[in-house]
Amino acid sequence: DKVVTYEKYSNINYIRSLVNAGDGLVGGVTNSGELFFIRDGELLCEERFSDGTGVYYAFLACGGDGELLAGTSSNFMEFIRFDGQTVSHGARIETGACSYCNMIRYNDREKGYFTCEENGMGFIGSDGRFVNLTQSGFENSVSDMLVDYQGNIWFVSNKQGVIKFSPNPFIDLFKKAGVSGNVVNALLLDGDDLYIGMDDGLAVVDVRTYKKRSYDFLERFEGVRVRNISQDSAGNVWVSTYGKDGLVQIDPQANVTCYNETTAGTLGGRFRMTLELSDGTILAASNVGLNYFKNGRLIDTIGGNEGLMTAQILTLVQEADGTILAGSDGDGIYVIKDRKVVGRIGMEEGLQTLVVLRIVPCRGGYFYVTSNAIYYDDGS
């Protein structure tokens, strides 16, 4: 081994970064912003950033497949390739508030580039999106980083010390998909589409790409409280809302049908949930009672006149013989058979809390999740 100096290349000095670009090719960036490539001791190319804005190259890194990412003195980076003679310029990655690149490091485990800027740090994934990792109190002169054997990510600042990010088994789906955060009331996975029902609308995210869908029907849910989302055996998605549309059916072709007091004569217009019964009937709980739908039509209702003394139903379960257990908001559990109230489970049966939030089948019986206790009914 020996040290070789290249004094003949007068412009190549004060090197900020060097990278092994494969096949004997070495790329680098000088302190003055010169991008260069050398192979077998021969200087093949020198290039400066030439958009006339005063921006210059600041760092060069190599990815897993030989692609090169060049950091700049501004708030963007660009992918480049060198064919042995000329540099070709690819996609430009905007880095938002993070500017002046101090360092870039590709990580094969994460399949992306970690970046260190003068006022923050970030990550560029395989989708080409920049994720800002800057933390309050650690946004000054970030100069280097590494990923240790446990997957912990360490950043170092020349002025603010060291910060460590540890792996998290959970994904902030809203952040990755760019969905504005709000209270989530309901979820439904339909293929790769995750339906998210919130207090102020409905969103759909592709769980493979973490990108937000832009279906036309989503507009009608803007600002509407979505309480429940279910799917029947025919592939229809049923969205229970507290908005003017009431109960919304979205068929597999994305056609929309609304069921409410005006359009279908439903009992109530604020819908809490739906349940598909064994014969294909859709049972929908509203603020006033229960509604039965079959083949797109309202065929029956049950309300106060039929024995639902507390008409707000919070949870529904169908037993093997077709009997419905309906948990109410203050009157225990109604037992419904052949669309008639035939019984009730309340204090006399041992249910001391009458606000029933969930009925969960378990080992031949049921857990009753109430407002302040959990009961188990073994059916005896």
N, C-alpha and C positions, 0 to 999 in steps of 0.2 A: 504494500500500500504506500502511496505517496500523495503529497499535496501538490496540486497543479494550480498555478495562477494564470489568469487571462488578462494580462496588462494591456493587450492590444484592443480590448473592448472598453474604450474609455468611458462610454455612457453607462456601462453596467457596473455600478458601484453602490455602496450603501444599500445592500439587499434587505428588503423587508420580509420577503417570503420566498421559499423554494419548494417545489413539489415534484415528485417523481410521477411523470405523466405516462409512463409505460413505454416499452420498446426503446429504452435508452434515451428517451426524451425527458429533458428537465425544463420546467417552466418556472418563471419567477416574476417578481415585481420589485422595482427599486424604490428608494425613498422619494425619488422625484416623480414617481408615477409611471415609469417605463415598464411595459409588459414585454417579456422576452422569452425566447425558446432556444435551447442549446442541445445539440446531439453530437456525441463523439468529439467534443471540444470545439465544434463549429457553431458560431452564432447563426441561427437560421432566420430569426425574425425579431425585430424591435417594433413596438407599436405604442402610441399614446392614445388616450381617449380623445376623440376628435369631434365632439358635438358643439364645440365653441362656447361651452358654459363654464369652463374652468374646472370641471370635474376631472379627476385623475384616478388611475387604478391604485388600489391600496393593498390588495391581498389576492392570492390565487390558491385555490384548493382543487383537488382531484376527487371525483366520485368513484363509485364502485365499478362503473362500466367505462371509465376513461373520460367521462365528461368533465369539463372544467367549469368552475364557478369563480368568477372574478368579483371581488368586492371593490367598492369605490369610495371616494371621499364624500359622496352624497348619500341620499336615502334610497338607493336601489343597488341591486347587483345584476349581473347578467351571465347567462350560460354561454360559453364559447367552445369552439373546437379548432384544433390546429392540424392541418393535413400535411405538414412538412414544409409548406411554403407560405401559406396565407392563413390568417385568423378569420374564421366565420363566426358571426354574432347571432346568438339564439335568443331565447325568451329573456325578457327583463323582469326581475322580481322586485316589486316595490316593498320597502321595509317600514313604511309609515313614519312614526316618530323616531325610529332608530336610524342614526346616520353616522357616517365615517367608520368604515369597517376596520377593526384592528386585527381580527383573526377569523378564519373559517376552518372548521374541522368536520370532515365527513365521518359518520358513524354507521358501520354496516348493520349493526343490530337494529338501529332505529330507521335505517334506510333513508337518511337525510343528512342535512348539514346544520350543525350548530354554528351560530354566528355571534361574534363579540363586537359591539360597537362602542363608540366613545360615550354614548349616553344610554346604553342598554344592551340587551341580548335577545336572541330569538332562535327560531328553528324553521328550516325550510324542508318540508316533507316531499315524498315522491309525487304528490299532486301539484307541486310547484307553489303552494301557498305559504306565506310567511306568517308564523305564529309568534307574537311578541311575548317573550318570557320575562320582561323587565319587571322588577319588584320595587315597590316604594322603599327608599333608603338604600337601594343598590342599583344606581343608574348613572354611575360616573366612572369613566376610564376602565371599562371591562376589557381585559386584555388577553385572557386565555381561558381554556376549559378542558375538561377531560371527562370520560365516562369510565367508572371503575368496574371491577369484575362483578359487582353485585347489581350493576345497572344504575347506580347513583350518578347524578350529573353534577359536576362541580364547576362553578365559574369563579374567576378571581378578578378583583379590581385593584388597580394600582393605588386607589385611594380609600376603598371601603371594605377591604378584606376579602373574605371567601363566603360564598353562598352555595348551599347544597340542595338539590332537588332529588327526592326519593321516588322510586316507582310507585304508582298507584294503580290498583286493579280496577278502579272505576274511571269511566270516561265522562267528562262534562260534555254531553251531547249537544246541549244548547250552544256552548262556546264553539265547538268544532263545526256545527252546522250554521252558525250565525243566526240562531233563533233568539229573539228577545225573551229574557227570563220572566216567568210568572208562575203562579201556583198551578201545578199539574194535577188534574182530577182523574184522568183516564188515559190508558194506553191500549193500543191494538196493533199487533204485528200482522200485516197482510203481505206475504211474500217478503220482498226486501223493503217494503214501505212500513214505516212506523208512524201510526197516527197518534198525535199527542193532543189531548183535550185539555184546555187551560181555562182560567177564569176570564180570559179576554180573547179567546179564539181557538182555532184548530190549525195545527201545523203537521206536515208530513215530511219525514226525513228518510232518505235512502240509507239503510244501515250498513251497506257495503262501502259507500263512498262518503258517508256523513254529509251529504249535500241536501239542502232543503229543496223539496219539490215545489212546483209552481202550478198545481192544478187549478183550473178555472173555478171549480166549486168552492175553493178555500175562501174566496172573497166574501161569500155570504155569511161566514162565521166571524168576520172581523168585529171585535168588540163584544162578542157573544159568549156567555158562560156555557161551557161544555161540561156536562156532568158525567157522561158515560159514553163509551163507544163499544159496540159489539158487532159480530159478524155472524150471519146465518149460514146454513148449509148450502145455500145457493150462491154464496159469495157476496151478498148484499151487506154493506156496512151501514149500521144504524147509529146515528149520532143523537143522543138525548141532550137537548139544550134548554136554557131558560130564556131564549130569545123569541122573537115574533114567529119564527118558522116552526117552533115546537120540536117535533120529532122529525129528523131528516134521514131519508133513505138514499144511499148512494149505490147504484147498481154496478156490476163489473165493468160496464162501458162508461162509467162516470156520469150517468144521467141521474138527476136529483129529483126526488119527490118529497114534498113536505106534508106532514100530517099535523093539523092543529084544529082548534075549535072552528075556524073559518073554513078551511079547505076540506076537512073530513068529519067535522062534528064530534071531535074527540071530547072526552071528559077531562077537562083541564088542558092547559097549554104549556105548562112548564114541566118538562119530562126529566125524571131522575135516572131511569135505566130501562133496559129491555132484556127479555129472555126468550130464546126460541124454545118452544115446547116440542115434545116428541112427535107431534103430528105436523110440524112445520108452522104452526101458528106463532105469531110474535106477540108476546105479552109485554105491554109497556106501562110502566108506573109513572103517573103524573102527580101534580100537586093536589088533584081532586079525587083520584082513584086509579083503577086499572082499565086498560084498553086492550082489546083483542083484535089483531089484524090477520087477515088471511087473503093471499093472492092480491095484495095491494088495496084491500078494502077493510074498513072498520066493521067488525061483525058483532061486537058485544062490548059492554062496559060493566064495571062493578064500582059503585060508590057508596056514599052514606046511606042511601035508601035501600041498598042491598046488604047492609050489615058492616060496612067498613066505617066504624065509628071515628077512627083516626085515618083519614083518607090518604095521608102522605106515606107512601110505602118506600122504604129505603133499600130493601134487599129481597130477592126472589130466588127460590129453589124449587125444582120439580122432583118429586119422589118417583120411584119406579112404577107405581100404580097410577101415575098421573096427577096425584094430589099436589097442590101448590102450597108451599109455606111462604108467607109474606110477612116480613119483619116491618113493623110500623114505627112511626116517630112518636111513641108515647102510649101505645095500647097493646104492646106485646106482639105476638105472632098470630096472624090469622091463618086458619086452615081452610083451603078452598078446594072444592071438588066439583067437577062438571059445571064450572063457572058460578058456583054458589058458595057463600061462606057457611061452612058446616061446623066450625069450631074455632077455639081460640086458646092460645097458651099464654098464661099470665101469672099473677102472683099465686093463685091457688095451685098451680102446677109447679111452683118453685122458682118461677122467673121473677125475681124481686126488682129488676130494672127493666122498665117497659119500653125504653128507646133501644131498638134492635138495629145495629148498624150492619152486621153481616151474619149470614147463616152459612156455615162451612161444613159440608159432609165429611165425616171421618169415621172409619171402621164400623160402618153400619148404623151410626148415629149422627149427631150434629153438634158442632160447637156454635153457640150463640154468642156473638161478640156484641156487647151492649155498651152503653155510654160510660159505665164505670165498673164493669165486671165481665168475666167470661164464664159461660155455663156450658155443661155438656149434657146432652139428652141422648140416652142410650136406646130410646124408643120404647122403653117399658112403661 
